[in-house]
Amino acid sequence: MSERYAIVVARFYGSLAERLVAGAQAGFAAGGASDVDIFDVPGAFELPFAAQACAQSGRYAGVACLGAVIRGETDHYDIVCAETARGIQEVQLRTGVPCGFGVLTIETMDQGVARSGGGTRDTGRQAAEAVLALRAIQRRLG
């Protein structure tokens, strides 16, 4: 039986979210993981909770966390970026379920498009690949 994986995706920037999901799905498929569920959340700040729910469910061998945060004119960007990264890291360290960080922290939408597939930068795919690499280490260590 193949392992099941999860993608949790912040849908605030819908077009970027779709590109990130497509990349993650391709990354999981290329790694032989065809059993992937997708869970949507409103924004990046909600990603750690969704990742934790997936990890604690016992259903998933890993979780790719995807989204985008675009800098605005306030400190909100810094807070959301830092807390999202901290939260996702905390989930994987507490649960032992690998979580890939596929959250774009960018200045402009153009940067997001450039980093969400179609070229050498495919953050969604890279997040899935990271999950699979960490899971391979777990299996190797028993």
PyMOL commands that set and color helices and strands:
alter all, ss='L'
color gray80, all
select helices_A, chain A and resi 14-30+44-57+76-95+109-115+123-141
alter helices_A, ss='H'
color red, helices_A
select strands_A, chain A and resi 4-10+35-41+62-70+99-106
alter strands_A, ss='S'
color yellow, strands_A
deselect
rebuild
show_as cartoon
